[in-house]
């Protein structure tokens, strides 16, 4: 599992005084940088070989400024050429949002899916957690 701490900014809030719902997909994507490094250690976008096929976010509770938010990220499914990255946004020990992203391994020239290599599978498996995260 990967863990990143987000320090919310004033611009992350909305007129209701809590973190705007549009920020969670951005924070979750930011937390996938650790996954991107597995596929592209130098983050070279010329040979980028991983694409996002689907994202989803479930909002469970409000998140408030200025308190830090911990984003926990893990692999919850590994398929042939795709895998699912799961996220939890935690503030003050409470899960405030969860999310998933289906990522597809692609040939950067052909832009078609390709099977995950044994090496990539092993690196993803290190961060695999089956089922729901026990916070």
Biotite code that builds the C-alpha atoms (Angstrom):
import biotite.structure as struc

atoms = struc.array([
    struc.Atom([0.000, 0.000, 0.000], chain_id="A", res_id=1, res_name="UNK", atom_name="CA", element="C"),
    struc.Atom([1.089, 3.532, -0.739], chain_id="A", res_id=2, res_name="UNK", atom_name="CA", element="C"),
    struc.Atom([0.248, 6.405, 1.607], chain_id="A", res_id=3, res_name="UNK", atom_name="CA", element="C"),
    struc.Atom([0.408, 10.102, 0.757], chain_id="A", res_id=4, res_name="UNK", atom_name="CA", element="C"),
    struc.Atom([-0.556, 13.054, 2.907], chain_id="A", res_id=5, res_name="UNK", atom_name="CA", element="C"),
    struc.Atom([-2.457, 15.903, 1.275], chain_id="A", res_id=6, res_name="UNK", atom_name="CA", element="C"),
    struc.Atom([-2.472, 19.332, 2.850], chain_id="A", res_id=7, res_name="UNK", atom_name="CA", element="C"),
    struc.Atom([-5.659, 20.950, 1.502], chain_id="A", res_id=8, res_name="UNK", atom_name="CA", element="C"),
    struc.Atom([-5.445, 24.477, 0.152], chain_id="A", res_id=9, res_name="UNK", atom_name="CA", element="C"),
    struc.Atom([-8.106, 27.175, 0.426], chain_id="A", res_id=10, res_name="UNK", atom_name="CA", element="C"),
    struc.Atom([-8.832, 26.716, -3.298], chain_id="A", res_id=11, res_name="UNK", atom_name="CA", element="C"),
    struc.Atom([-9.804, 23.078, -2.571], chain_id="A", res_id=12, res_name="UNK", atom_name="CA", element="C"),
    struc.Atom([-12.872, 24.223, -0.637], chain_id="A", res_id=13, res_name="UNK", atom_name="CA", element="C"),
    struc.Atom([-16.323, 25.108, -1.907], chain_id="A", res_id=14, res_name="UNK", atom_name="CA", element="C"),
    struc.Atom([-19.000, 27.535, -0.768], chain_id="A", res_id=15, res_name="UNK", atom_name="CA", element="C"),
    struc.Atom([-20.142, 25.064, 1.893], chain_id="A", res_id=16, res_name="UNK", atom_name="CA", element="C"),
    struc.Atom([-16.782, 25.207, 3.643], chain_id="A", res_id=17, res_name="UNK", atom_name="CA", element="C"),
    struc.Atom([-15.627, 21.664, 2.952], chain_id="A", res_id=18, res_name="UNK", atom_name="CA", element="C"),
    struc.Atom([-13.385, 20.112, 0.317], chain_id="A", res_id=19, res_name="UNK", atom_name="CA", element="C"),
    struc.Atom([-15.031, 20.260, -3.094], chain_id="A", res_id=20, res_name="UNK", atom_name="CA", element="C"),
    struc.Atom([-16.037, 16.924, -4.582], chain_id="A", res_id=21, res_name="UNK", atom_name="CA", element="C"),
    struc.Atom([-13.958, 17.640, -7.709], chain_id="A", res_id=22, res_name="UNK", atom_name="CA", element="C"),
    struc.Atom([-10.735, 17.476, -5.697], chain_id="A", res_id=23, res_name="UNK", atom_name="CA", element="C"),
    struc.Atom([-10.964, 13.781, -4.777], chain_id="A", res_id=24, res_name="UNK", atom_name="CA", element="C"),
    struc.Atom([-10.408, 12.435, -8.312], chain_id="A", res_id=25, res_name="UNK", atom_name="CA", element="C"),
    struc.Atom([-7.388, 14.748, -8.593], chain_id="A", res_id=26, res_name="UNK", atom_name="CA", element="C"),
    struc.Atom([-5.974, 13.670, -5.234], chain_id="A", res_id=27, res_name="UNK", atom_name="CA", element="C"),
    struc.Atom([-6.539, 10.021, -6.141], chain_id="A", res_id=28, res_name="UNK", atom_name="CA", element="C"),
    struc.Atom([-4.756, 10.501, -9.463], chain_id="A", res_id=29, res_name="UNK", atom_name="CA", element="C"),
    struc.Atom([-1.870, 12.207, -7.678], chain_id="A", res_id=30, res_name="UNK", atom_name="CA", element="C"),
    struc.Atom([-1.617, 9.207, -5.377], chain_id="A", res_id=31, res_name="UNK", atom_name="CA", element="C"),
    struc.Atom([-1.339, 6.927, -8.429], chain_id="A", res_id=32, res_name="UNK", atom_name="CA", element="C"),
    struc.Atom([2.073, 8.485, -9.194], chain_id="A", res_id=33, res_name="UNK", atom_name="CA", element="C"),
    struc.Atom([3.578, 5.636, -7.179], chain_id="A", res_id=34, res_name="UNK", atom_name="CA", element="C"),
    struc.Atom([1.918, 3.167, -9.570], chain_id="A", res_id=35, res_name="UNK", atom_name="CA", element="C"),
    struc.Atom([3.035, 5.179, -12.599], chain_id="A", res_id=36, res_name="UNK", atom_name="CA", element="C"),
    struc.Atom([6.643, 4.826, -11.411], chain_id="A", res_id=37, res_name="UNK", atom_name="CA", element="C"),
    struc.Atom([6.296, 1.022, -11.581], chain_id="A", res_id=38, res_name="UNK", atom_name="CA", element="C"),
    struc.Atom([5.476, 1.265, -15.284], chain_id="A", res_id=39, res_name="UNK", atom_name="CA", element="C"),
    struc.Atom([7.613, 4.296, -16.150], chain_id="A", res_id=40, res_name="UNK", atom_name="CA", element="C"),
    struc.Atom([10.397, 4.859, -13.600], chain_id="A", res_id=41, res_name="UNK", atom_name="CA", element="C"),
    struc.Atom([11.376, 8.171, -15.252], chain_id="A", res_id=42, res_name="UNK", atom_name="CA", element="C"),
    struc.Atom([7.742, 9.184, -15.918], chain_id="A", res_id=43, res_name="UNK", atom_name="CA", element="C"),
    struc.Atom([8.716, 9.644, -19.564], chain_id="A", res_id=44, res_name="UNK", atom_name="CA", element="C"),
    struc.Atom([5.479, 10.538, -21.345], chain_id="A", res_id=45, res_name="UNK", atom_name="CA", element="C"),
    struc.Atom([6.959, 9.664, -24.752], chain_id="A", res_id=46, res_name="UNK", atom_name="CA", element="C"),
    struc.Atom([6.820, 5.960, -23.886], chain_id="A", res_id=47, res_name="UNK", atom_name="CA", element="C"),
    struc.Atom([3.810, 6.159, -21.552], chain_id="A", res_id=48, res_name="UNK", atom_name="CA", element="C"),
    struc.Atom([2.370, 2.654, -21.359], chain_id="A", res_id=49, res_name="UNK", atom_name="CA", element="C"),
    struc.Atom([-0.529, 2.911, -18.931], chain_id="A", res_id=50, res_name="UNK", atom_name="CA", element="C"),
    struc.Atom([-3.945, 4.487, -19.461], chain_id="A", res_id=51, res_name="UNK", atom_name="CA", element="C"),
    struc.Atom([-6.961, 5.113, -17.262], chain_id="A", res_id=52, res_name="UNK", atom_name="CA", element="C"),
    struc.Atom([-10.041, 3.270, -18.514], chain_id="A", res_id=53, res_name="UNK", atom_name="CA", element="C"),
    struc.Atom([-12.470, 4.074, -15.690], chain_id="A", res_id=54, res_name="UNK", atom_name="CA", element="C"),
    struc.Atom([-12.664, 5.978, -12.420], chain_id="A", res_id=55, res_name="UNK", atom_name="CA", element="C"),
    struc.Atom([-15.245, 6.027, -9.666], chain_id="A", res_id=56, res_name="UNK", atom_name="CA", element="C"),
    struc.Atom([-15.502, 7.911, -6.393], chain_id="A", res_id=57, res_name="UNK", atom_name="CA", element="C"),
    struc.Atom([-17.826, 7.306, -3.455], chain_id="A", res_id=58, res_name="UNK", atom_name="CA", element="C"),
    struc.Atom([-18.251, 10.222, -1.065], chain_id="A", res_id=59, res_name="UNK", atom_name="CA", element="C"),
    struc.Atom([-18.894, 8.929, 2.445], chain_id="A", res_id=60, res_name="UNK", atom_name="CA", element="C"),
    struc.Atom([-18.375, 11.976, 4.659], chain_id="A", res_id=61, res_name="UNK", atom_name="CA", element="C"),
    struc.Atom([-17.305, 15.595, 4.405], chain_id="A", res_id=62, res_name="UNK", atom_name="CA", element="C"),
    struc.Atom([-13.625, 16.516, 4.332], chain_id="A", res_id=63, res_name="UNK", atom_name="CA", element="C"),
    struc.Atom([-12.667, 19.805, 5.947], chain_id="A", res_id=64, res_name="UNK", atom_name="CA", element="C"),
    struc.Atom([-9.978, 22.426, 5.425], chain_id="A", res_id=65, res_name="UNK", atom_name="CA", element="C"),
    struc.Atom([-7.286, 22.871, 6.808], chain_id="A", res_id=66, res_name="UNK", atom_name="CA", element="C"),
    struc.Atom([-6.808, 19.343, 8.164], chain_id="A", res_id=67, res_name="UNK", atom_name="CA", element="C"),
    struc.Atom([-4.538, 16.952, 6.285], chain_id="A", res_id=68, res_name="UNK", atom_name="CA", element="C"),
    struc.Atom([-6.019, 14.062, 4.362], chain_id="A", res_id=69, res_name="UNK", atom_name="CA", element="C"),
    struc.Atom([-4.266, 10.731, 4.066], chain_id="A", res_id=70, res_name="UNK", atom_name="CA", element="C"),
    struc.Atom([-4.709, 9.002, 0.715], chain_id="A", res_id=71, res_name="UNK", atom_name="CA", element="C"),
    struc.Atom([-4.182, 5.251, 0.923], chain_id="A", res_id=72, res_name="UNK", atom_name="CA", element="C"),
    struc.Atom([-3.667, 3.488, -2.389], chain_id="A", res_id=73, res_name="UNK", atom_name="CA", element="C"),
    struc.Atom([-3.454, -0.206, -3.162], chain_id="A", res_id=74, res_name="UNK", atom_name="CA", element="C"),
    struc.Atom([-4.017, -2.710, -5.953], chain_id="A", res_id=75, res_name="UNK", atom_name="CA", element="C"),
    struc.Atom([-7.338, -4.546, -5.584], chain_id="A", res_id=76, res_name="UNK", atom_name="CA", element="C"),
    struc.Atom([-7.464, -6.560, -8.823], chain_id="A", res_id=77, res_name="UNK", atom_name="CA", element="C"),
    struc.Atom([-4.940, -7.766, -11.395], chain_id="A", res_id=78, res_name="UNK", atom_name="CA", element="C"),
    struc.Atom([-6.209, -8.960, -14.764], chain_id="A", res_id=79, res_name="UNK", atom_name="CA", element="C"),
    struc.Atom([-4.518, -9.887, -18.033], chain_id="A", res_id=80, res_name="UNK", atom_name="CA", element="C"),
    struc.Atom([-3.708, -6.384, -19.294], chain_id="A", res_id=81, res_name="UNK", atom_name="CA", element="C"),
    struc.Atom([-5.559, -4.283, -16.746], chain_id="A", res_id=82, res_name="UNK", atom_name="CA", element="C"),
    struc.Atom([-5.639, -3.834, -13.007], chain_id="A", res_id=83, res_name="UNK", atom_name="CA", element="C"),
    struc.Atom([-7.671, -1.896, -10.467], chain_id="A", res_id=84, res_name="UNK", atom_name="CA", element="C"),
    struc.Atom([-6.200, 0.687, -8.132], chain_id="A", res_id=85, res_name="UNK", atom_name="CA", element="C"),
    struc.Atom([-8.270, 1.406, -5.015], chain_id="A", res_id=86, res_name="UNK", atom_name="CA", element="C"),
    struc.Atom([-8.093, 4.487, -2.831], chain_id="A", res_id=87, res_name="UNK", atom_name="CA", element="C"),
    struc.Atom([-9.315, 5.674, 0.546], chain_id="A", res_id=88, res_name="UNK", atom_name="CA", element="C"),
    struc.Atom([-9.276, 9.297, 1.707], chain_id="A", res_id=89, res_name="UNK", atom_name="CA", element="C"),
    struc.Atom([-8.911, 9.359, 5.480], chain_id="A", res_id=90, res_name="UNK", atom_name="CA", element="C"),
    struc.Atom([-9.238, 12.376, 7.746], chain_id="A", res_id=91, res_name="UNK", atom_name="CA", element="C"),
    struc.Atom([-9.043, 12.174, 11.549], chain_id="A", res_id=92, res_name="UNK", atom_name="CA", element="C"),
    struc.Atom([-9.092, 8.350, 11.318], chain_id="A", res_id=93, res_name="UNK", atom_name="CA", element="C"),
    struc.Atom([-12.345, 8.237, 9.345], chain_id="A", res_id=94, res_name="UNK", atom_name="CA", element="C"),
    struc.Atom([-12.727, 7.109, 5.732], chain_id="A", res_id=95, res_name="UNK", atom_name="CA", element="C"),
    struc.Atom([-14.367, 10.065, 4.009], chain_id="A", res_id=96, res_name="UNK", atom_name="CA", element="C"),
    struc.Atom([-14.197, 8.822, 0.403], chain_id="A", res_id=97, res_name="UNK", atom_name="CA", element="C"),
    struc.Atom([-13.198, 5.755, -1.544], chain_id="A", res_id=98, res_name="UNK", atom_name="CA", element="C"),
    struc.Atom([-12.380, 5.348, -5.185], chain_id="A", res_id=99, res_name="UNK", atom_name="CA", element="C"),
    struc.Atom([-11.212, 2.993, -7.874], chain_id="A", res_id=100, res_name="UNK", atom_name="CA", element="C"),
    struc.Atom([-9.412, 3.385, -11.161], chain_id="A", res_id=101, res_name="UNK", atom_name="CA", element="C"),
    struc.Atom([-9.134, 0.704, -13.803], chain_id="A", res_id=102, res_name="UNK", atom_name="CA", element="C"),
    struc.Atom([-5.762, 1.037, -15.481], chain_id="A", res_id=103, res_name="UNK", atom_name="CA", element="C"),
    struc.Atom([-4.761, -0.630, -18.752], chain_id="A", res_id=104, res_name="UNK", atom_name="CA", element="C"),
    struc.Atom([-1.236, -1.555, -19.802], chain_id="A", res_id=105, res_name="UNK", atom_name="CA", element="C"),
    struc.Atom([-0.776, -0.467, -23.432], chain_id="A", res_id=106, res_name="UNK", atom_name="CA", element="C"),
    struc.Atom([1.753, -0.504, -26.214], chain_id="A", res_id=107, res_name="UNK", atom_name="CA", element="C"),
    struc.Atom([2.741, 3.197, -26.396], chain_id="A", res_id=108, res_name="UNK", atom_name="CA", element="C"),
    struc.Atom([3.023, 3.163, -30.203], chain_id="A", res_id=109, res_name="UNK", atom_name="CA", element="C"),
    struc.Atom([0.004, 1.067, -31.160], chain_id="A", res_id=110, res_name="UNK", atom_name="CA", element="C"),
    struc.Atom([-2.132, 2.361, -28.241], chain_id="A", res_id=111, res_name="UNK", atom_name="CA", element="C"),
    struc.Atom([-3.560, -1.125, -27.786], chain_id="A", res_id=112, res_name="UNK", atom_name="CA", element="C"),
    struc.Atom([-3.684, -3.149, -24.615], chain_id="A", res_id=113, res_name="UNK", atom_name="CA", element="C"),
    struc.Atom([-0.893, -5.630, -23.980], chain_id="A", res_id=114, res_name="UNK", atom_name="CA", element="C"),
    struc.Atom([-0.598, -8.299, -21.274], chain_id="A", res_id=115, res_name="UNK", atom_name="CA", element="C"),
    struc.Atom([1.113, -7.421, -18.024], chain_id="A", res_id=116, res_name="UNK", atom_name="CA", element="C"),
    struc.Atom([4.589, -8.953, -17.873], chain_id="A", res_id=117, res_name="UNK", atom_name="CA", element="C"),
    struc.Atom([5.595, -11.263, -15.036], chain_id="A", res_id=118, res_name="UNK", atom_name="CA", element="C"),
    struc.Atom([7.821, -8.496, -13.674], chain_id="A", res_id=119, res_name="UNK", atom_name="CA", element="C"),
    struc.Atom([4.974, -5.943, -13.628], chain_id="A", res_id=120, res_name="UNK", atom_name="CA", element="C"),
    struc.Atom([2.617, -8.477, -12.020], chain_id="A", res_id=121, res_name="UNK", atom_name="CA", element="C"),
    struc.Atom([5.144, -9.129, -9.256], chain_id="A", res_id=122, res_name="UNK", atom_name="CA", element="C"),
    struc.Atom([5.579, -5.408, -8.605], chain_id="A", res_id=123, res_name="UNK", atom_name="CA", element="C"),
    struc.Atom([1.798, -4.872, -8.478], chain_id="A", res_id=124, res_name="UNK", atom_name="CA", element="C"),
    struc.Atom([1.267, -7.916, -6.257], chain_id="A", res_id=125, res_name="UNK", atom_name="CA", element="C"),
    struc.Atom([3.458, -6.340, -3.557], chain_id="A", res_id=126, res_name="UNK", atom_name="CA", element="C"),
    struc.Atom([0.687, -3.721, -3.141], chain_id="A", res_id=127, res_name="UNK", atom_name="CA", element="C"),
    struc.Atom([-2.278, -6.087, -3.579], chain_id="A", res_id=128, res_name="UNK", atom_name="CA", element="C"),
    struc.Atom([-4.975, -6.151, -0.913], chain_id="A", res_id=129, res_name="UNK", atom_name="CA", element="C"),
    struc.Atom([-8.019, -8.341, -1.456], chain_id="A", res_id=130, res_name="UNK", atom_name="CA", element="C"),
    struc.Atom([-11.396, -6.994, -0.402], chain_id="A", res_id=131, res_name="UNK", atom_name="CA", element="C"),
    struc.Atom([-12.064, -3.805, 1.503], chain_id="A", res_id=132, res_name="UNK", atom_name="CA", element="C"),
    struc.Atom([-9.358, -1.981, 3.386], chain_id="A", res_id=133, res_name="UNK", atom_name="CA", element="C"),
    struc.Atom([-9.575, -2.364, 7.141], chain_id="A", res_id=134, res_name="UNK", atom_name="CA", element="C"),
    struc.Atom([-9.029, 1.180, 8.427], chain_id="A", res_id=135, res_name="UNK", atom_name="CA", element="C"),
])
